[in-house]
Amino acid sequence: MTSRRQAIGRLGSLALLLGAREIAWGAAIVAVRVWPADDYTRVTIESDAALSARHFLAIAPDRLVIDVDGLELSPQLRELVGKVQPDDPYIARVRVGQNQPRVVRLVLDLKQPIAPELFTLAPVAAYQHRLVFDLHPMHERDPLLELIQDREQAEQKAAQAVQDALGEFIGRVGQAASAATTTAAAGTALSPPLGAAAPPFAASAPPGARAPAAAGHPNDAAAALPAQIAQAKIDRLVVVAIDPGHGGEDPGATGPSGLREKDVVLAIAMQLRDRLNANPNMRAMLTRDADFFVPLQDRVKKARRVQADLFVSIHADAFMTPDARGASVFALSEHGATSSAARWMANRENASDLVGGTNLRHKDETVLRTMLDMSTTAQIKDSLKLGGEVLGEIGKVGKLHKGSVEQASFAVLKAPDVPSILVESAFISNPGEEAKLRDPDYRAQLVAALATGIQRYFARNPPLARSRQL
């Protein structure tokens, strides 16, 4: 028995030294990829044949051990070791070895306890067979709590800004009083300084707020400051869920020069978040803030978890011909698509789960259908209002594909209680529009249009009071 173990050990050691040419059996590895994110980290092994794996968790220290059957060690698998980034929230390092003949062992040293999910994906789009390891945290983040904490931090900064402004104002009044006393003593006529009390302290004001410069008399600053403070009070936090399409294993569409949809829509979404967050009574939540995949159903769940007032999904799709151009805005439809193009777009976007990779064994196939049944006429009506405001503003920036809001059965728009729209910012398959999407100035104009459309919607449709106060 001992000699047999030694022989197996020598065989395993020899396999570590073998290259791709020497390994002529088992599945061939096409690629290995790691997608780190705060939400979860995904590890993907793509191969030319289906793989199966077993796994178990070990503690002290925490690690995930995975035995992959029908596989021999290869240079591609060794690359997995170098793909783990130092800032990965879950994986400290990866070790790879030939545990047994045709069984490769992966050991993932962990930074924290995880809830692993392992599954396989059949070939789809440009991918061959995929073996997927998703490393989820033991306890999910609370996005609503994070928004509240973000607002509290903003309020603290705003309060400090107001204190600074008041200190500056009082200092100027004191300087004016001193100057007036000096001037009076010198026999020069000067109006006496303002003797009114300083404006009361307010709990919140826009970040970076300052008292207006006293270009003339101190009365000017005294009159303007209280109004500025009063305008800054936060009575009701408005939450906007921003959804950058695709991500991770799902690149979305790709332009003629290689610009990927998932990258450009994330850049747009992050700029829009920052612009909306500059408003003290508004907070934006991103369904993804890095390059990782989020299933369609989870995007909707994230919006509902933060009690979002709006849901805006951002895309830059491709069409069958490079001539298609112009921005579009879509809302959900209860009775079929409003055009064949809208139906084609919805089918394409709804296929995102297949490309991005979702564990179908754990997916409730009735969820999306149930959510559609729950969607009310009022929700769709509000979505059309929101879409109209946004489309009108986008039309001031560039060409529209169609001058009205279109409707189709987009899975990502099926939150029953959240007005939801999907914005196709441009056709990335059109060379001219791809160039625009690369242009930071154009993206800034697009973000400004989206923000203005959202704000116009709220101005005409004030949000109702929340059942749970933020």
C-alpha positions as CSV (number, residue, x, y, z in Angstrom):
1,M,0.0,0.0,0.0
2,T,2.9,2.4,0.9
3,S,4.7,1.7,-2.4
4,R,1.4,2.4,-4.3
5,R,0.9,5.7,-2.5
6,Q,4.5,6.6,-3.3
7,A,4.0,5.7,-6.9
8,I,0.9,7.9,-7.1
9,G,2.8,10.7,-5.4
10,R,5.6,10.5,-7.9
11,L,3.0,10.5,-10.7
12,G,1.5,13.6,-9.2
13,S,4.9,15.3,-8.9
14,L,5.6,14.4,-12.5
15,A,2.3,15.9,-13.7
16,L,3.4,19.2,-12.2
17,L,6.3,19.2,-14.6
18,L,4.4,18.2,-17.7
19,G,3.4,20.7,-20.4
20,A,0.4,20.8,-22.7
21,R,2.0,18.6,-25.3
22,E,2.7,15.8,-22.8
23,I,-0.8,15.8,-21.5
24,A,-2.8,14.1,-24.3
25,W,-5.9,13.0,-22.3
26,G,-8.7,14.6,-20.4
27,A,-10.4,17.9,-21.1
28,A,-8.4,20.7,-22.5
29,I,-8.6,24.0,-20.6
30,V,-9.5,26.9,-22.8
31,A,-9.3,29.7,-20.2
32,V,-9.5,30.5,-16.5
33,R,-11.0,33.7,-15.2
34,V,-11.5,35.4,-11.8
35,W,-14.1,38.1,-11.2
36,P,-13.6,39.7,-7.8
37,A,-16.3,41.9,-6.3
38,D,-17.7,42.9,-2.9
39,D,-21.0,41.1,-3.7
40,Y,-19.2,37.8,-4.5
41,T,-16.1,36.5,-6.3
42,R,-16.5,34.1,-9.3
43,V,-13.9,31.7,-10.6
44,T,-14.5,30.2,-14.0
45,I,-12.7,27.3,-15.7
46,E,-13.6,27.0,-19.4
47,S,-12.8,23.7,-21.2
48,D,-13.5,21.9,-24.4
49,A,-15.4,19.1,-22.6
50,A,-17.8,19.0,-19.6
51,L,-16.1,18.8,-16.2
52,S,-17.4,17.6,-12.8
53,A,-16.2,18.6,-9.4
54,R,-16.6,17.9,-5.7
55,H,-15.8,20.4,-3.0
56,F,-15.6,20.8,0.8
57,L,-14.9,23.6,3.2
58,A,-12.1,23.5,5.7
59,I,-11.5,25.8,8.7
60,A,-8.5,27.1,10.8
61,P,-7.6,28.5,8.4
62,D,-10.7,28.9,6.1
63,R,-10.2,27.4,2.7
64,L,-12.3,25.9,-0.1
65,V,-11.0,22.6,-1.5
66,I,-12.2,21.6,-5.0
67,D,-11.4,18.3,-6.8
68,V,-12.0,18.5,-10.5
69,D,-12.5,15.1,-12.3
70,G,-11.4,14.2,-15.8
71,L,-8.6,16.8,-15.7
72,E,-4.8,16.8,-15.8
73,L,-2.7,19.8,-14.7
74,S,-1.9,22.2,-17.4
75,P,-0.2,25.6,-17.9
76,Q,-3.6,27.2,-18.2
77,L,-4.6,25.9,-14.8
78,R,-1.4,27.2,-13.3
79,E,-2.3,30.6,-14.6
80,L,-5.2,30.6,-12.1
81,V,-2.6,31.2,-9.3
82,G,-1.6,34.5,-10.7
83,K,-5.1,35.8,-11.5
84,V,-6.1,36.4,-7.9
85,Q,-5.7,40.1,-7.1
86,P,-4.5,41.3,-3.7
87,D,-7.7,43.3,-3.2
88,D,-10.0,40.3,-3.8
89,P,-12.5,40.4,-0.9
90,Y,-12.7,36.6,-0.5
91,I,-9.6,34.8,-2.0
92,A,-6.2,35.2,-0.4
93,R,-4.4,32.8,-2.8
94,V,-5.0,29.7,-4.9
95,R,-2.9,26.5,-4.9
96,V,-3.2,24.0,-7.7
97,G,-1.9,20.4,-7.9
98,Q,-2.5,16.9,-9.3
99,N,-4.2,15.2,-6.4
100,Q,-4.8,11.9,-8.2
101,P,-4.5,10.7,-11.8
102,R,-7.0,12.7,-13.8
103,V,-8.1,14.7,-10.7
104,V,-6.8,18.2,-10.1
105,R,-7.2,19.7,-6.7
106,L,-7.7,23.5,-6.3
107,V,-7.3,25.0,-2.8
108,L,-8.6,28.5,-2.3
109,D,-7.2,30.1,0.8
110,L,-10.0,32.4,2.0
111,K,-10.0,35.8,3.7
112,Q,-13.4,35.2,5.3
113,P,-16.0,32.4,5.7
114,I,-18.0,31.9,2.5
115,A,-21.1,30.1,1.2
116,P,-19.8,28.5,-2.0
117,E,-21.9,27.6,-5.0
118,L,-20.5,25.3,-7.7
119,F,-22.3,24.6,-11.0
120,T,-21.6,23.9,-14.7
121,L,-22.8,25.8,-17.8
122,A,-23.3,24.4,-21.2
123,P,-21.7,26.0,-24.3
124,V,-23.4,29.3,-25.3
125,A,-22.4,32.3,-27.4
126,A,-18.6,32.4,-27.6
127,Y,-18.1,30.1,-24.5
128,Q,-17.5,26.4,-24.4
129,H,-18.1,24.3,-21.3
130,R,-17.8,26.3,-18.0
131,L,-17.2,25.1,-14.5
132,V,-18.2,28.0,-12.2
133,F,-17.3,28.6,-8.5
134,D,-19.2,31.5,-6.9
135,L,-17.9,32.6,-3.5
136,H,-20.7,34.4,-1.6
137,P,-20.4,36.0,1.8
138,M,-21.9,34.2,4.7
139,H,-24.0,37.3,5.5
140,E,-25.2,39.6,2.7
141,R,-24.5,43.3,2.7
142,D,-27.5,45.5,3.6
143,P,-27.7,48.0,0.7
144,L,-30.4,50.0,2.4
145,L,-28.2,50.4,5.5
146,E,-25.3,51.5,3.3
147,L,-27.4,54.2,1.7
148,I,-28.5,55.5,5.1
149,Q,-25.0,55.5,6.3
150,D,-23.9,57.3,3.2
151,R,-26.6,60.0,3.8
152,E,-25.5,60.4,7.4
153,Q,-21.9,60.9,6.3
154,A,-23.1,63.5,3.8
155,E,-25.1,65.2,6.5
156,Q,-22.1,65.3,8.8
157,K,-20.0,66.9,6.1
158,A,-22.8,69.3,5.3
159,A,-23.2,70.3,9.0
160,Q,-19.5,71.0,9.1
161,A,-19.8,73.0,6.0
162,V,-22.6,75.1,7.6
163,Q,-20.5,75.6,10.7
164,D,-17.6,76.7,8.6
165,A,-19.9,79.1,6.7
166,L,-21.3,80.5,9.9
167,G,-17.8,80.9,11.4
168,E,-16.7,82.7,8.2
169,F,-19.8,84.9,8.3
170,I,-19.4,85.8,12.0
171,G,-15.7,86.6,11.4
172,R,-16.6,89.0,8.6
173,V,-19.2,90.7,10.8
174,G,-16.6,91.0,13.5
175,Q,-14.1,92.5,11.0
176,A,-16.7,94.9,9.7
177,A,-17.6,96.0,13.3
178,S,-13.9,96.5,14.0
179,A,-13.4,98.5,10.8
180,A,-16.5,100.6,11.6
181,T,-15.2,101.3,15.1
182,T,-11.8,102.3,13.8
183,T,-13.3,104.5,11.1
184,A,-15.7,106.2,13.5
185,A,-12.8,106.9,15.8
186,A,-11.1,108.6,12.9
187,G,-14.1,110.7,12.2
188,T,-15.1,109.0,9.0
189,A,-18.9,108.4,8.5
190,L,-19.8,104.7,8.1
191,S,-23.0,102.8,8.6
192,P,-22.9,100.8,11.8
193,P,-22.4,97.0,11.4
194,L,-25.4,94.6,11.5
195,G,-26.3,93.8,15.0
196,A,-28.7,91.0,14.3
197,A,-28.0,87.5,15.7
198,A,-26.3,84.9,13.5
199,P,-28.7,82.5,11.7
200,P,-29.6,79.3,13.7
201,F,-27.6,76.1,13.1
202,A,-29.2,73.6,10.7
203,A,-28.6,69.9,10.7
204,S,-28.0,69.5,7.0
205,A,-27.0,71.4,3.9
206,P,-25.6,70.5,0.5
207,P,-22.0,69.1,0.7
208,G,-19.5,71.9,0.2
209,A,-22.1,74.7,1.1
210,R,-20.5,78.0,2.0
211,A,-21.9,81.4,2.8
212,P,-22.0,83.7,-0.2
213,A,-19.2,86.1,-0.4
214,A,-20.1,89.5,1.0
215,A,-19.4,91.6,-2.0
216,G,-20.9,94.6,-0.3
217,H,-22.5,95.1,3.1
218,P,-22.6,92.2,5.7
219,N,-26.4,92.4,5.4
220,D,-26.1,90.6,2.0
221,A,-24.6,87.5,3.5
222,A,-27.0,87.6,6.5
223,A,-30.0,87.7,4.2
224,A,-28.8,84.9,1.9
225,L,-27.5,82.3,4.4
226,P,-30.8,81.4,6.2
227,A,-32.5,80.7,2.9
228,Q,-29.6,78.6,1.7
229,I,-29.8,76.5,4.9
230,A,-33.6,76.1,4.8
231,Q,-33.4,74.9,1.2
232,A,-31.0,72.2,2.2
233,K,-33.2,70.4,4.7
234,I,-33.8,66.7,3.9
235,D,-37.4,65.8,4.5
236,R,-37.5,62.6,2.4
237,L,-34.6,60.6,0.9
238,V,-35.3,59.6,-2.7
239,V,-33.6,56.4,-3.8
240,V,-32.8,55.7,-7.5
241,A,-31.5,52.2,-8.5
242,I,-29.1,52.4,-11.4
243,D,-28.5,49.2,-13.3
244,P,-25.4,49.0,-15.5
245,G,-26.2,46.1,-17.9
246,H,-24.2,42.9,-18.3
247,G,-20.8,42.5,-16.6
248,G,-18.4,39.8,-15.7
249,E,-18.8,36.8,-18.0
250,D,-21.4,38.7,-20.0
251,P,-19.6,41.5,-22.0
252,G,-22.8,42.6,-23.7
253,A,-22.4,44.0,-27.2
254,T,-19.0,44.9,-28.7
255,G,-18.4,47.8,-31.0
256,P,-16.4,47.7,-34.3
257,S,-13.2,48.9,-32.6
258,G,-13.6,46.7,-29.5
259,L,-15.5,48.9,-27.0
260,R,-17.5,46.6,-24.7
261,E,-21.0,47.5,-23.6
262,K,-20.4,46.3,-20.1
263,D,-17.5,48.8,-19.6
264,V,-19.1,51.9,-21.1
265,V,-22.5,51.5,-19.3
266,L,-20.7,51.0,-16.0
267,A,-18.8,54.3,-16.6
268,I,-22.0,56.1,-17.4
269,A,-23.8,54.6,-14.4
270,M,-21.1,55.6,-11.9
271,Q,-21.1,59.2,-13.3
272,L,-24.9,59.3,-13.0
273,R,-24.7,58.0,-9.4
274,D,-22.2,60.7,-8.4
275,R,-24.4,63.4,-10.1
276,L,-27.6,62.3,-8.3
277,N,-25.8,61.9,-5.0
278,A,-24.8,65.6,-5.2
279,N,-28.4,66.3,-4.5
280,P,-28.8,66.1,-0.7
281,N,-32.2,64.5,-0.7
282,M,-31.3,61.8,-3.2
283,R,-29.2,58.7,-3.2
284,A,-28.4,56.3,-6.0
285,M,-27.7,52.6,-5.7
286,L,-25.8,50.6,-8.3
287,T,-26.8,47.0,-9.0
288,R,-23.1,46.5,-9.8
289,D,-20.2,48.8,-9.1
290,A,-17.5,46.7,-10.7
291,D,-17.0,44.1,-13.5
292,F,-19.0,41.2,-12.3
293,F,-22.2,39.5,-13.4
294,V,-25.6,40.1,-11.7
295,P,-28.5,37.9,-12.8
296,L,-31.5,39.7,-14.1
297,Q,-33.7,38.6,-11.2
298,D,-31.2,39.8,-8.7
299,R,-31.0,43.2,-10.3
300,V,-34.7,43.6,-9.6
301,K,-34.4,42.2,-6.1
302,K,-31.6,44.7,-5.3
303,A,-33.8,47.6,-6.3
304,R,-36.7,46.4,-4.1
305,R,-34.4,45.8,-1.1
306,V,-33.5,49.5,-1.0
307,Q,-37.1,50.5,-1.6
308,A,-36.1,52.2,-4.7
309,D,-38.4,55.0,-6.1
310,L,-37.1,54.4,-9.6
311,F,-35.1,51.8,-11.5
312,V,-33.0,52.8,-14.5
313,S,-31.2,50.1,-16.5
314,I,-28.5,51.4,-18.8
315,H,-27.4,49.7,-22.0
316,A,-25.6,50.3,-25.4
317,D,-26.8,47.5,-27.6
318,A,-26.0,46.3,-31.0
319,F,-28.3,45.6,-33.9
320,M,-28.1,43.3,-36.9
321,T,-26.8,46.0,-39.1
322,P,-24.2,48.8,-38.3
323,D,-26.6,51.4,-39.7
324,A,-28.9,51.4,-36.7
325,R,-28.4,54.5,-34.6
326,G,-30.1,56.6,-32.0
327,A,-31.0,56.3,-28.3
328,S,-34.1,54.5,-27.1
329,V,-36.1,54.2,-23.9
330,F,-38.2,51.2,-23.0
331,A,-40.8,50.4,-20.4
332,L,-42.5,47.1,-19.6
333,S,-45.4,45.8,-21.6
334,E,-48.3,43.7,-20.6
335,H,-49.5,43.0,-24.1
336,G,-46.5,42.3,-26.2
337,A,-43.9,44.5,-27.8
338,T,-44.7,47.8,-29.5
339,S,-42.5,47.0,-32.4
340,S,-40.5,44.1,-33.8
341,A,-37.3,45.9,-32.9
342,A,-38.4,46.3,-29.3
343,R,-39.2,42.6,-29.2
344,W,-35.8,41.7,-30.7
345,M,-34.0,43.9,-28.1
346,A,-36.0,42.4,-25.2
347,N,-35.1,38.9,-26.3
348,R,-31.5,39.8,-26.6
349,E,-31.3,41.4,-23.2
350,N,-33.3,38.6,-21.6
351,A,-30.6,36.1,-22.8
352,S,-28.1,37.8,-20.5
353,D,-28.5,35.2,-17.8
354,L,-27.5,32.4,-20.2
355,V,-24.3,34.2,-21.3
356,G,-23.4,35.6,-17.9
357,G,-24.0,32.3,-16.2
358,T,-26.7,31.6,-13.6
359,N,-27.2,28.4,-11.6
360,L,-30.4,27.2,-13.0
361,R,-30.7,24.4,-10.4
362,H,-31.3,27.1,-7.7
363,K,-33.3,29.5,-9.8
364,D,-37.0,29.7,-9.3
365,E,-38.3,29.6,-12.8
366,T,-41.7,31.0,-11.7
367,V,-40.3,34.2,-10.1
368,L,-40.1,36.3,-13.2
369,R,-43.4,35.1,-14.5
370,T,-45.0,35.9,-11.1
371,M,-43.4,39.3,-11.0
372,L,-44.9,40.1,-14.4
373,D,-48.3,39.0,-13.1
374,M,-47.9,41.3,-10.1
375,S,-46.9,44.3,-12.2
376,T,-49.7,46.8,-12.1
377,T,-51.0,49.1,-14.7
378,A,-50.0,52.0,-12.4
379,Q,-46.4,50.8,-12.4
380,I,-46.3,50.7,-16.1
381,K,-48.1,54.1,-16.3
382,D,-45.5,55.7,-14.1
383,S,-42.7,54.0,-16.0
384,L,-44.0,55.6,-19.2
385,K,-44.0,59.0,-17.5
386,L,-40.4,58.5,-16.4
387,G,-39.4,57.3,-19.8
388,G,-41.0,60.3,-21.4
389,E,-39.0,62.7,-19.3
390,V,-35.7,60.9,-19.9
391,L,-36.3,60.5,-23.6
392,G,-37.1,64.2,-24.0
393,E,-33.8,65.1,-22.3
394,I,-31.7,62.6,-24.2
395,G,-33.2,63.9,-27.5
396,K,-31.5,67.2,-26.7
397,V,-28.1,65.5,-26.7
398,G,-28.2,63.3,-29.8
399,K,-30.4,61.5,-32.3
400,L,-33.3,59.3,-31.0
401,H,-34.0,55.9,-32.6
402,K,-37.7,56.5,-32.0
403,G,-39.4,59.6,-30.7
404,S,-41.6,57.8,-28.1
405,V,-41.1,55.3,-25.3
406,E,-41.3,51.8,-26.6
407,Q,-42.5,48.7,-24.6
408,A,-41.5,45.1,-24.5
409,S,-41.3,42.3,-21.9
410,F,-37.8,43.1,-20.5
411,A,-37.2,40.8,-17.5
412,V,-35.2,43.4,-15.7
413,L,-38.1,45.8,-15.7
414,K,-40.5,43.5,-13.8
415,A,-40.4,45.0,-10.3
416,P,-44.1,45.3,-9.6
417,D,-43.9,48.3,-7.3
418,V,-41.0,50.3,-8.8
419,P,-41.3,52.5,-12.0
420,S,-38.7,51.0,-14.3
421,I,-37.1,52.0,-17.6
422,L,-34.3,50.6,-19.8
423,V,-32.2,53.2,-21.6
424,E,-30.4,52.1,-24.8
425,S,-27.9,55.0,-24.8
426,A,-26.7,54.3,-28.3
427,F,-26.0,51.5,-30.8
428,I,-22.5,50.5,-30.0
429,S,-22.5,48.5,-33.3
430,N,-22.6,51.8,-35.2
431,P,-19.1,53.1,-35.7
432,G,-20.1,56.7,-35.2
433,E,-22.1,56.1,-32.0
434,E,-19.3,53.9,-30.7
435,A,-16.9,56.8,-31.1
436,K,-19.4,59.0,-29.2
437,L,-19.6,56.5,-26.3
438,R,-15.8,56.6,-26.1
439,D,-15.9,60.4,-25.8
440,P,-15.9,61.6,-22.1
441,D,-17.6,64.9,-23.1
442,Y,-20.5,63.1,-24.8
443,R,-20.9,60.7,-21.9
444,A,-21.0,63.7,-19.5
445,Q,-23.8,65.3,-21.7
446,L,-25.7,62.0,-21.6
447,V,-25.4,61.7,-17.8
448,A,-26.6,65.3,-17.4
449,A,-29.6,64.4,-19.6
450,L,-30.5,61.3,-17.6
451,A,-30.2,63.2,-14.3
452,T,-32.4,66.1,-15.6
453,G,-35.0,63.6,-16.8
454,I,-35.1,61.9,-13.5
455,Q,-35.3,65.1,-11.6
456,R,-38.1,66.4,-13.9
457,Y,-40.1,63.2,-13.2
458,F,-39.8,63.7,-9.4
459,A,-40.8,67.4,-9.8
460,R,-44.0,66.4,-11.5
461,N,-44.6,63.1,-9.5
462,P,-43.4,63.7,-5.9
463,P,-42.6,60.4,-4.2
464,L,-45.0,59.2,-1.5
465,A,-44.0,59.0,2.2
466,R,-42.2,55.7,3.0
467,S,-43.7,53.1,5.3
468,R,-40.2,52.8,6.7
469,Q,-38.5,56.2,7.4
470,L,-34.9,56.4,6.1
